[in-house]
Amino acid sequence: MPRSKRIIKKRSLPLDPIYQSQLVTRLINRVMHDGKKTVAQNQVYRAFDLIEKKTKKNPLEIFNLALENVKPSMEVHPRRVGGAAYQVPMPVRGERREALAIRWLIKAAKIRPNKEYHNFYEKLAAEILDAHENLGGAIKKKQDVHRMAEANKAFSHFRW
């Protein structure tokens, strides 16, 4: 539990060197393992190059649209009332929406089967393209979360 109610300032991320976008920086930071940022940058930029090669469009626009398609609007939070835990549907804040969407995109790319894709950047590019078309694992996760919120709409009066 925090001892004081002071407001914590949000740090601003630097723009990524190629696309000049904070969202791409956030994606790179989420892909990064063990502090190896250049490896993560290479993976993301190779995925964007593959997207550009396949679609002949700006990969940043495709990524932004894919992220918009994956962002959830509702999620469930457990609330304990009278000894029972209820899953209460609640709207998702903007920062959290982006964080969840990026996390779901990366996770869905990681668990893609290795039959047709051999490298992570190929899987990431395929997942971004699928999310752009409202398909894929990240979209399925969003639909599952929305379905859960819809099913528990009866408990929305426990929100406080």
C-alpha positions in Angstrom: 0.0 0.0 0.0 1.4 3.4 -0.9 1.9 5.7 2.1 1.2 9.0 0.4 -1.2 10.1 -2.3 1.3 12.1 -4.4 0.9 12.0 -8.1 3.6 10.2 -10.0 4.7 11.9 -13.2 4.6 9.7 -16.4 8.0 9.5 -18.1 7.9 10.2 -21.8 9.6 7.7 -24.0 12.0 8.8 -26.7 10.8 8.4 -30.3 12.3 5.5 -32.2 15.0 6.4 -34.7 13.4 5.2 -37.9 9.6 5.8 -37.7 9.6 8.6 -35.1 6.8 7.0 -33.1 6.4 6.4 -29.4 4.2 3.4 -30.1 7.0 1.7 -32.0 9.3 2.4 -29.1 6.8 0.8 -26.7 6.6 -2.2 -29.0 10.4 -2.5 -29.1 10.6 -2.2 -25.4 8.1 -5.0 -24.9 9.9 -7.3 -27.4 13.2 -6.7 -25.7 14.8 -9.4 -23.6 17.6 -9.0 -21.1 18.2 -5.4 -22.1 19.2 -6.2 -25.7 17.5 -3.3 -27.3 19.3 -3.5 -30.7 18.2 -7.1 -31.1 14.6 -6.1 -30.4 14.9 -3.1 -32.8 16.2 -5.4 -35.5 13.3 -7.8 -35.0 10.7 -5.0 -35.1 12.2 -3.2 -38.1 12.6 -6.4 -40.0 8.9 -7.2 -39.3 8.0 -3.7 -40.6 10.1 -4.2 -43.7 8.3 -7.5 -44.3 4.9 -5.8 -43.9 6.0 -3.1 -46.3 7.1 -5.7 -48.8 3.9 -7.7 -48.6 1.4 -4.8 -48.7 3.3 -2.0 -50.5 1.9 0.4 -47.9 3.4 2.3 -45.0 4.0 -0.3 -42.2 3.5 2.4 -39.5 -0.1 3.0 -40.7 -0.8 -0.7 -40.8 0.6 -1.2 -37.3 -1.5 1.7 -35.9 -4.6 0.3 -37.5 -3.8 -3.2 -36.2 -3.3 -1.8 -32.7 -6.7 0.1 -32.9 -8.3 -3.2 -33.8 -6.7 -5.1 -30.9 -7.4 -2.4 -28.2 -10.0 -3.6 -25.7 -12.8 -1.2 -24.5 -14.0 -3.3 -21.6 -12.4 -5.8 -19.2 -13.3 -7.6 -16.0 -11.9 -6.9 -12.5 -12.5 -9.2 -9.5 -14.3 -7.6 -6.6 -14.9 -9.3 -3.3 -18.4 -8.7 -2.0 -19.7 -10.6 1.0 -17.1 -13.4 0.8 -17.7 -14.0 -2.9 -15.5 -12.7 -5.8 -17.4 -11.3 -8.7 -15.9 -10.5 -12.1 -17.1 -6.9 -12.6 -16.9 -5.4 -16.1 -15.1 -2.0 -16.3 -14.0 0.3 -19.1 -10.2 0.3 -19.9 -8.1 3.5 -19.7 -6.3 4.7 -22.7 -2.7 3.9 -21.6 -3.8 0.4 -20.4 -5.6 -0.2 -23.7 -2.4 0.4 -25.7 -0.3 -1.7 -23.2 -2.7 -4.6 -23.4 -2.9 -4.4 -27.2 0.9 -4.5 -27.6 1.2 -7.3 -25.1 -1.4 -9.4 -26.8 0.2 -8.8 -30.2 3.6 -10.0 -29.0 2.2 -13.0 -27.1 0.1 -14.1 -30.1 3.1 -13.8 -32.4 5.2 -15.9 -30.0 2.8 -18.8 -29.9 2.2 -18.9 -33.6 3.2 -22.4 -35.0 6.6 -22.8 -36.6 5.4 -24.5 -39.8 5.4 -21.5 -42.1 7.3 -19.0 -40.0 10.9 -19.6 -38.8 11.8 -16.3 -37.2 10.1 -14.1 -34.6 10.0 -11.1 -37.0 8.1 -13.2 -39.5 5.6 -14.2 -36.9 5.3 -10.6 -35.6 4.7 -9.3 -39.2 2.0 -12.0 -39.8 0.3 -11.2 -36.5 0.2 -7.5 -37.3 -1.2 -8.1 -40.7 -3.8 -10.5 -39.2 -4.8 -7.9 -36.6 -5.0 -5.3 -39.4 -7.6 -7.6 -41.1 -9.4 -8.4 -37.7 -8.0 -11.9 -37.6 -5.4 -13.7 -35.5 -4.6 -14.5 -31.9 -4.6 -11.0 -30.5 -8.1 -10.3 -31.9 -9.3 -13.6 -30.5 -8.0 -12.5 -27.0 -9.8 -9.1 -27.3 -13.0 -10.9 -28.3 -12.6 -13.3 -25.3 -12.1 -10.4 -22.9 -15.2 -8.6 -24.3 -17.2 -11.8 -24.2 -16.3 -12.2 -20.5 -17.3 -8.6 -19.8 -20.6 -9.1 -21.6 -21.3 -12.3 -19.7 -20.7 -10.6 -16.4 -22.8 -7.5 -17.1 -25.2 -8.5 -14.3 -22.5 -7.7 -11.8 -21.8 -4.2 -13.1 -23.7 -2.7 -10.1 -20.8 -3.8 -7.9 -18.5 -1.2 -9.6 -17.5 1.6 -7.2 
